[in-house]
Amino acid sequence: MIGIQFSDANAFGLSFTFEDCILTNASFYKNKIKKTKFINTKLNEVDFSETDLSESVFDNCDLSAAIFSFTHLERTDLRTSYNYSIDIENNKIKKSKHSVHQLVGLLDKFQITVEN
């Protein structure tokens, strides 16, 4: 699915589960989709700006060029996902879960080099 504007969907009762999908250039702008499951999904260039993704799970997802801006990611599980860049200063990430291998995605803004 390419370019779907979920931000235009009626918010009443809105919930999703995505599994084994390619979902590129989509927008979830300002959606409240807590506890959403994204499993084995390619989420390249997806706009999650101002989206409430609290308690969601991103299991083995490619988040290349995904936009996280003023996004609610509290208690969100990103441990098995990759290629994301999340500004820890303008997103709510309290108690979110990350893999040590993807911590670079939380430090991109600071232009820090992390080596093994």
Backbone as a ProteinNet text record, in pm:
[ID]
protein_1_A
[PRIMARY]
MIGIQFSDANAFGLSFTFEDCILTNASFYKNKIKKTKFINTKLNEVDFSETDLSESVFDNCDLSAAIFSFTHLERTDLRTSYNYSIDIENNKIKKSKHSVHQLVGLLDKFQITVEN
[TERTIARY]
85	0	90.1	63.1	147.4	62	108.1	49	-87.8	-127.3	-259.4	-260.2	-364.3	-379.6	-471.9	-416.6	-495.3	-538.6	-471.5	-506.2	-645.9	-698.3	-832.6	-942.2	-903.9	-1001.5	-1078.1	-1200	-1281.3	-1217.1	-1190	-1118	-1201.4	-1330.8	-1416.2	-1390	-1341.3	-1316.7	-1202.9	-1118.3	-1010.3	-903.5	-874.3	-764.5	-712.6	-585.1	-520.6	-430	-404.9	-294.6	-240.6	-109.1	-45.4	54	43.2	134.4	176	308.3	365.7	319.6	329.4	284.5	401.3	378.7	463	371.3	404.9	319.2	410.3	428.5	521.3	447.7	509.7	456.3	315.3	280.6	149.1	156.3	39.8	34.5	-66.7	-17.3	-102.6	-112.1	-87	-80.5	-197.1	-163.2	-257.6	-356.6	-333.4	-421.7	-392.5	-492.8	-477.5	-496.5	-383.8	-388.6	-301.9	-335.8	-264.6	-273.3	-169.5	-163.8	-172.6	-129.5	-127.7	-11.1	-32.3	73.9	116.7	246.5	309.3	406.7	380.4	460.9	516.6	649.5	716.9	669.3	670.9	614.9	719.3	720	807.9	731	781.1	713.6	802.2	850.2	940.6	867	924.1	871.9	728	692.7	559.3	561.7	457.5	447.5	367	437.6	374.6	370.3	378.2	378.2	252	272.8	165.4	69.5	116.5	36.7	55.9	-49.8	-39.9	-23.9	99.5	132.6	167.3	119.9	150.1	118	208.3	192.4	183	226.1	226.4	348.6	344.2	454.8	497	625.6	686.8	779	732.4	806.7	868.7	1001	1076.1	1028.3	1025.6	979.9	1095.4	1094.1	1189.9	1125.8	1185.8	1130.5	1218.4	1277.7	1363.6	1287.1	1341.2	1286.7	1145.9	1104.2	976.1	989.2	881.5	883	816.2	893.6	843.6	863.5	757.3	764.2	647.8	680.4	579.6	488.5	550.6	480.9	483	373.6	364.1	406.6	522.2	576.8	596.8	526.4	540.7	505.2	592	574.7	564.1	614.8	615.5	737.4	720	826.2	884.6	1008.7	1080.3	1204.1	1213.2	1335.3	1381.8	1291.3	1333.3	1324.2	1292	1281.5	1410.9	1422.7	1550.5	1531.9	1641.5	1648.6	1563.8	1535.5	1456.8	1545.6	1492.5	1557.1	1449	1466.7	1367	1435.1	1390.6	1444.3	1389	1477.5	1432.7	1390	1416.8	1377.6	1237.5	1188.3	1055.7	953.5	983.1	889.6	879.8	765.9	748.3	784.3	896.8	945.3	961.3	905.7	921.6	879	965.5	945.2	931.3	974.7	976.6	1093.4	1086.8	1188	1262.8	1397.5	1483.9	1595.2	1644.5	1761.4	1886.9	1988.4	2115.3	2171.9	2141.7	2191.6	2125.4	2011.1	1939.4	1945.2	2025.5	2037	2088.6	2160	2208.8	2091	1977.8	1858.5	1800.5	1840	1796.1	1897.5	2015.5	2123.3	2156.3	2087.8	2115.3	2125	2033.9	2026.6	2157	2225.4	2345.3	2472.9	2459.5	2570.7	2686.1	2648.8	2745.1	2779.8	2906.6	2950.3	2957.3	2887.5	2889.1	2954.4	3055.7	3126.9	3123	3134.6	3142.4	3281.8
-116	0	123	211.5	329.8	455.3	546.3	679.3	687.7	590.9	595.4	700.5	781	888.4	840.9	765.6	720.8	839.6	951.5	1071.5	1123.2	1081.2	1121.6	1029.6	921	823.2	877.7	834	869.7	807.6	886.1	841.3	750.1	751	672.5	523.1	457.5	313.8	271.3	363.9	335.3	247.5	134	48.7	-30.7	-66.4	-137	-246.1	-343.8	-438.5	-457.9	-440.7	-458.7	-572.7	-671.5	-784.6	-820.3	-837	-872.6	-776.2	-645.9	-542.8	-457.2	-395.8	-286.6	-164.5	-71.4	45.8	168.4	219.9	330.7	460.3	570.4	704.9	724.8	652.6	667	775.9	821.4	922.3	882.5	884.3	862.3	992.1	1103.4	1233.8	1255.3	1280.3	1311.2	1199.3	1076.7	966.3	920	871.7	809.4	659.8	589.8	446.5	369.6	386.6	316.9	166.4	95.8	-50.4	-111	-36.5	-88.3	-184.3	-291	-387.7	-376.1	-355.9	-355.3	-473.3	-576.5	-698.4	-726.3	-739.2	-767.2	-672.9	-545.5	-446.9	-343.3	-308.9	-203.8	-72.8	19	146.4	262.5	256.8	358.9	487.9	599	733.3	751.5	679.8	693.4	810.6	891.1	1008.2	973.5	967.6	944	1072.8	1187.7	1315.4	1331	1368	1395.1	1277.2	1157.1	1036.5	977.8	927	858.2	709.4	661.2	520.8	453.1	508.1	452.3	303.1	227	82.9	3.4	62.2	-9.6	-100.7	-193.1	-285.8	-277	-252.4	-255.8	-377	-489	-614.3	-640.4	-630.5	-655.1	-564.7	-435.1	-338	-251.7	-221.7	-129	9.7	101.4	236.2	342	307.5	401.8	528.2	641.5	773.7	795.8	715	739.8	867.8	943.6	1072.2	1058.4	1086.2	1089.2	1231.3	1307.7	1446.4	1472.7	1500.2	1518.4	1395.5	1279.8	1151.4	1094	1033.5	968.5	822.6	790	655.1	590.6	638.9	582.8	434.1	355.5	210.7	139.1	200.2	137.7	46.6	-68.3	-167.5	-160.1	-113.9	-103.5	-193.3	-288.2	-367.2	-442	-490.7	-570.5	-492.8	-366.3	-284.7	-209.8	-151.5	-95.7	20.5	92.7	206.3	325.7	337.4	452.1	561.2	682.2	798.6	873.8	881.6	943.9	1049.3	1171.6	1281.6	1268.6	1238	1215.3	1344.4	1458.1	1584.8	1631.7	1589.6	1636.8	1524.2	1406.7	1294.7	1240.8	1187.6	1129.1	981.2	944.5	807.2	736.4	792.5	735	587.6	504.3	360.1	286.4	346	272.8	174.3	71.9	-33.9	-31.3	-40.7	-34.5	-136.5	-181.6	-268.9	-184.2	-237.9	-166	-135.9	-220.6	-201.4	-84.6	-39.7	70.7	200.7	205.2	328.8	445.3	415	519.6	600.1	534.5	602.1	703	692.8	790.2	902.8	884.6	982.4	1057.3	1026.5	1089.6	1240.7	1301.3	1446.9	1508.1	1433.7	1485.4	1458.4	1393	1362.4	1294.8	1196.6	1119.2	992.7	957.5	832.9	725.5	614.6	500.9	384.9	326.4	214.6	92.5	-24.2	-150.4	-170.1
0	0	0	-90.2	-102.9	-89.7	-4	5.5	69.2	148	211.4	322.2	326.3	424.2	536.7	631.3	745.7	830.8	814.7	890.7	853.9	740.7	697.9	752.1	818.1	867.6	987.9	1003.7	1119.5	1243.5	1344.5	1463.7	1554.2	1541.3	1629.8	1609.9	1713.3	1708.9	1617.9	1580.2	1486.1	1549.7	1489.6	1534.8	1415	1423.2	1313	1366.1	1282.7	1297	1156.1	1141.2	1011.6	1023.3	936	939.8	798	780.3	649.7	540	567.3	473.7	425.2	313.5	267	268	354.6	375.6	365.9	247	227.4	195.8	234.7	209.8	264.3	368.4	430.4	537	580.6	686.6	792.8	918.8	1034.2	1114.9	1051.3	1116.1	1212.6	1340.1	1447.8	1480.4	1432.9	1469.9	1612.1	1680.1	1811.2	1789.6	1778.4	1749.7	1849.9	1976.6	2083.4	2061.8	2108.2	2107.4	1968.3	1866.8	1730.7	1713.9	1638.6	1611.2	1465.4	1447.6	1316.2	1318.1	1240.8	1244.7	1105.7	1097.6	969.3	859.4	888.9	797	757.3	630.1	579.4	587.3	669.3	695.5	650.6	528.8	477.5	445.5	495.4	472.1	522.7	628.2	687.5	785.5	783.8	870.7	995.6	1109.7	1239.3	1321.7	1258.2	1329.5	1413.7	1540	1635	1654.2	1622.7	1637.1	1776.3	1835.5	1964	1937.2	1953.6	1934	2066.2	2176.4	2307.7	2312.1	2373.1	2393.2	2263.4	2152.6	2025.8	2016.7	1922.9	1900.6	1754.9	1734.9	1602.2	1602.5	1550.8	1553.3	1416.4	1410.9	1287.4	1172.8	1199.2	1099.5	1051.4	922.4	862.2	863.6	939.5	955.6	888.1	775.2	702.4	666.4	703.9	672.5	727.7	825.8	892.6	973.9	981.7	1050.6	1187.2	1290.8	1428	1478.3	1485.5	1530	1624.8	1751.2	1855.5	1863.6	1849	1851.4	1992.2	2033.2	2163.6	2147.7	2204.4	2193	2330.7	2431.8	2565.1	2564.5	2627	2641.2	2506.8	2400.8	2269.1	2256.6	2194.1	2179.2	2038.6	2030	1902.2	1901.1	1992.4	2010.9	1886.9	1804.9	1689.6	1558.2	1565.1	1443.9	1418.3	1300.1	1258.9	1161.9	1140.5	1048	1090.8	1218.9	1262.4	1320	1314	1373.7	1449.9	1582.7	1668.2	1753.4	1740.1	1819.8	1961.5	2056.9	2193.9	2264	2203.6	2264.3	2223.5	2107.5	2068.7	2048.5	2106.1	2105.8	2248	2282.3	2415.6	2406.8	2470.9	2458.9	2593.7	2698.3	2832.1	2833	2889.1	2904	2771.5	2660.7	2534.5	2537.3	2454.2	2453	2320	2330.3	2212.5	2224.2	2111.9	2108.8	2120.9	2185.5	2196.8	2057.2	1959.2	1823.1	1751.8	1799.6	1735.2	1814	1918.8	1996.8	1913	1807.4	1716.9	1662.2	1639	1588.6	1686.1	1812.4	1912.6	1930.4	1873.8	1890	1760.6	1651.6	1521.4	1528.9	1599.6	1607.8	1660.1	1746.4	1809.5	1729.1	1614.5	1524.3	1600.3	1682.1	1759.4	1682.1	1681.7	1619.4	1726.3	1701	1792.1	1719.7	1781.8	1719.7	1811	1749.7	1827.8	1879.9
[MASK]
++++++++++++++++++++++++++++++++++++++++++++++++++++++++++++++++++++++++++++++++++++++++++++++++++++++++++++++++++++

